[in-house]
Amino acid sequence: MSAELLHGLDEGLIAALKPAMKAIETITEQIQQYDKQVEELAEKYPETQRLRQVAGVGPLISTAFVLTLEDAQRFPKSRHVGGYLGLTPKQKDSGDSHPQLRITKAGDC
C-alpha cells in the first residue's frame, strides 16, 4: 500500500481508506496480469504487429480485429471489411454517380 498517499490524514480516515486502497492494489495487479495475457496472445498473431503501428491501436484492439476477421483474404476489397464489421459507407446516389463517402456506424444494429 502506498503510505505516502495516506500521510497527513486523520487516523479515522486512514482506517476507512485502507480496505479501499487494498482493493485498488489487488485490481491493479489483476489488470496487469490480463494485460500481459493479451500481449502474449497478440504475439501469436504476427498480423497484429502491423496494426499496432497505427497510433492508438494496441495489443487488445489489434488482436480483436485479427480474430474477428479470421481470414482477411476472403474480402475482395479492403472497403468490404467495414461492412462486415457493421460500418457502412454513407450513400449519395445521383443519377449514374455512386460515390463512396465517409463511413458511418449505420450497420449491424
URVENCOR-V754261 format. One record per residue. N is the residue number from 1. RES is the residue in one small letter. SS is DSSP state (@ for helix, = for strand, . for the rest). PHI is phi as a letter, one per 20 degrees, with the letter a starting at -180 (999 if undefined). D_LAST is the distance of its C-alpha to the last C-alpha in Angstrom with 2 decimals. Layout:
n=N res=RES ss=SS phi=PHI d_last=D_LAST
n=N res=RES ss=SS phi=PHI d_last=D_LAST
This chain:
n=1 res=m ss=. phi=999 d_last=44.91
n=2 res=s ss=. phi=e d_last=45.39
n=3 res=a ss=@ phi=f d_last=48.61
n=4 res=e ss=@ phi=f d_last=48.70
n=5 res=l ss=@ phi=f d_last=45.62
n=6 res=l ss=@ phi=e d_last=47.55
n=7 res=h ss=. phi=f d_last=50.86
n=8 res=g ss=. phi=n d_last=52.45
n=9 res=l ss=. phi=e d_last=50.38
n=10 res=d ss=. phi=f d_last=51.99
n=11 res=e ss=@ phi=g d_last=52.67
n=12 res=g ss=@ phi=f d_last=50.78
n=13 res=l ss=@ phi=f d_last=47.68
n=14 res=i ss=@ phi=f d_last=48.07
n=15 res=a ss=@ phi=f d_last=48.28
n=16 res=a ss=@ phi=f d_last=45.10
n=17 res=l ss=@ phi=e d_last=43.18
n=18 res=k ss=@ phi=g d_last=44.36
n=19 res=p ss=@ phi=f d_last=41.98
n=20 res=a ss=@ phi=f d_last=38.99
n=21 res=m ss=@ phi=f d_last=40.26
n=22 res=k ss=@ phi=f d_last=40.70
n=23 res=a ss=@ phi=f d_last=37.14
n=24 res=i ss=@ phi=f d_last=35.87
n=25 res=e ss=@ phi=f d_last=38.09
n=26 res=t ss=@ phi=f d_last=36.84
n=27 res=i ss=@ phi=f d_last=33.16
n=28 res=t ss=@ phi=f d_last=34.02
n=29 res=e ss=@ phi=f d_last=35.81
n=30 res=q ss=@ phi=f d_last=32.88
n=31 res=i ss=@ phi=f d_last=30.51
n=32 res=q ss=@ phi=f d_last=33.12
n=33 res=q ss=@ phi=f d_last=33.33
n=34 res=y ss=@ phi=f d_last=29.57
n=35 res=d ss=@ phi=g d_last=29.70
n=36 res=k ss=@ phi=f d_last=32.57
n=37 res=q ss=@ phi=f d_last=30.76
n=38 res=v ss=@ phi=f d_last=27.77
n=39 res=e ss=@ phi=f d_last=30.40
n=40 res=e ss=@ phi=f d_last=32.18
n=41 res=l ss=@ phi=f d_last=29.09
n=42 res=a ss=@ phi=f d_last=28.34
n=43 res=e ss=@ phi=f d_last=31.95
n=44 res=k ss=. phi=f d_last=31.42
n=45 res=y ss=. phi=d d_last=29.11
n=46 res=p ss=. phi=f d_last=31.06
n=47 res=e ss=@ phi=f d_last=28.08
n=48 res=t ss=@ phi=f d_last=26.97
n=49 res=q ss=@ phi=f d_last=30.17
n=50 res=r ss=@ phi=f d_last=29.30
n=51 res=l ss=@ phi=f d_last=25.89
n=52 res=r ss=. phi=f d_last=27.66
n=53 res=q ss=. phi=f d_last=29.86
n=54 res=v ss=. phi=f d_last=27.13
n=55 res=a ss=. phi=g d_last=27.65
n=56 res=g ss=. phi=n d_last=25.32
n=57 res=v ss=. phi=d d_last=24.24
n=58 res=g ss=. phi=d d_last=25.94
n=59 res=p ss=@ phi=f d_last=26.28
n=60 res=l ss=@ phi=f d_last=23.14
n=61 res=i ss=@ phi=f d_last=20.70
n=62 res=s ss=@ phi=f d_last=22.71
n=63 res=t ss=@ phi=f d_last=22.94
n=64 res=a ss=@ phi=f d_last=19.26
n=65 res=f ss=@ phi=f d_last=18.65
n=66 res=v ss=@ phi=f d_last=21.54
n=67 res=l ss=@ phi=f d_last=20.68
n=68 res=t ss=@ phi=f d_last=17.05
n=69 res=l ss=@ phi=f d_last=18.41
n=70 res=e ss=. phi=l d_last=21.49
n=71 res=d ss=. phi=d d_last=23.48
n=72 res=a ss=@ phi=f d_last=22.86
n=73 res=q ss=@ phi=f d_last=25.39
n=74 res=r ss=@ phi=f d_last=23.05
n=75 res=f ss=. phi=e d_last=21.45
n=76 res=p ss=. phi=f d_last=24.01
n=77 res=k ss=. phi=c d_last=23.02
n=78 res=s ss=. phi=f d_last=21.59
n=79 res=r ss=@ phi=f d_last=19.33
n=80 res=h ss=@ phi=f d_last=17.42
n=81 res=v ss=@ phi=f d_last=16.42
n=82 res=g ss=@ phi=g d_last=13.93
n=83 res=g ss=@ phi=f d_last=12.06
n=84 res=y ss=@ phi=f d_last=12.28
n=85 res=l ss=. phi=e d_last=10.75
n=86 res=g ss=. phi=n d_last=7.75
n=87 res=l ss=. phi=d d_last=10.20
n=88 res=t ss== phi=d d_last=11.56
n=89 res=p ss== phi=f d_last=15.00
n=90 res=k ss=. phi=f d_last=15.70
n=91 res=q ss=. phi=d d_last=17.65
n=92 res=k ss=. phi=b d_last=21.17
n=93 res=d ss== phi=e d_last=23.09
n=94 res=s ss== phi=c d_last=26.72
n=95 res=g ss=. phi=m d_last=29.05
n=96 res=d ss=. phi=e d_last=29.41
n=97 res=s ss== phi=e d_last=27.71
n=98 res=h ss== phi=c d_last=24.12
n=99 res=p ss=. phi=f d_last=23.88
n=100 res=q ss=. phi=e d_last=21.16
n=101 res=l ss=. phi=d d_last=20.20
n=102 res=r ss=. phi=f d_last=18.51
n=103 res=i ss== phi=e d_last=15.10
n=104 res=t ss== phi=d d_last=12.23
n=105 res=k ss=. phi=e d_last=8.90
n=106 res=a ss=. phi=e d_last=7.34
n=107 res=g ss=. phi=e d_last=5.66
n=108 res=d ss=. phi=l d_last=3.82
n=109 res=c ss=. phi=e d_last=0.00
